[in-house]
Amino acid sequence: MLHVFICDDDPKQRERIAEAVKKYAMIENMDMRVALVAKDADTLLQYLEKHPNNPAMNDFGLFFLDVDLQSDVSGIQLASRIKAQEPFAFIVFITSYAELSHLTFRYKVEALDYISKDFADEMMRRVKECIDMAYKRYQMAFAALHGEHTGCFPLKVDGTIHMIPMSEIMFFEAHPTLERKVTLHMRNREVDISDTLKNLTQSLPEFYLCHRSCLVNVKNVIHIDTHLGVAKMANGHTVLVSTRKMKELIERVKV
């Protein structure tokens, strides 16, 4: 599970971010929860000492930190201490002081983003983007830690991640009505997941986007009909192949 932590001395700001995270995680059906909403660094660090995240047990942390916490410990210093305890933590800074971003290099903190508070709507849009990015990396990191990143796809079902062998995957298809939803077609079943073909294309180089609505496992393509513009998969299903993608698909299938 991806555990979200929010640390900001402004009560309205931290509650707003917390509610946005909860709502977005519910809408996107993400394996995520808000673990702690804190007003200072000490509260957050004490919680982590008592409840450390364990990547081997599928526990990762996403931290939204205010840079200026009105205390002796800044958000960037806090991030450095978090990283020392949890190397796999995802850090996002939210601040009114964009000019302090250079300090992330001084403290050697790798951050997903450095978001300004000046424009509320833009801030929340960037928060959601960071959630998407962290969630994708969390899924990939979990698979990698279990030594299965080269041969399996992490599929979350009812809060549990299942490692699906790539050989069982036929293709991914854009959902016809829902945005950010993709149908995963396996050898004997199919399931809707929260993702986009764009993201999957970037993370699965062994697959090929043969049509704007379809990403195929080239190893499971058994026949290509150039006249009809379709490819037949190992489970008997057929997928559309656009004219401009036909040549490269044929070459990749030959390999």
TAVENRA-V727929 format. One line per field, one symbol per residue. ss: DSSP state (H for helix, E for strand, C for the rest). psi: psi as a letter, one per 40 degrees, with the letter a starting at -180 (. if undefined). Layout:
ss->???
psi->???
This chain:
ss->CEEEEEECCCHHHHHHHHHHHHHHHHHCCCCEEEEEEECCHHHHHHHHHHCCCCHHHCCEEEEEEECCCCCCCCHHHHHHHHHHHCCCCEEEEEECCHHHHHHHHHCCCCCCEEEECCCHHHHHHHHHHHHHHHHHHHHHHHHHHCCCCCCEEEEEECCEEEEEEHHHEEEEEECCCCCCEEEEEECCCEEEEECCHHHHHHHCCCEEEEECCEEEEHHHEEEEECCCCEEEECCCCEEECCHHHHHHHHHHHHC
psi->ihhhhhhhehdddddddddddddddddefigiihdhhieiddddddddddgiihddefhihhhhhhdgefadhidddddddddddgdeihhhhhiegdeeddddddefhhidighiedhddddddddddddddddddddddddddefedeeihhhhhfehhhhhhddehdihhhhddhifhihhhadeiiihihaiddddddegeeihgeieehhihdeeheihhddefihhideeiiiihideeddddddddd.
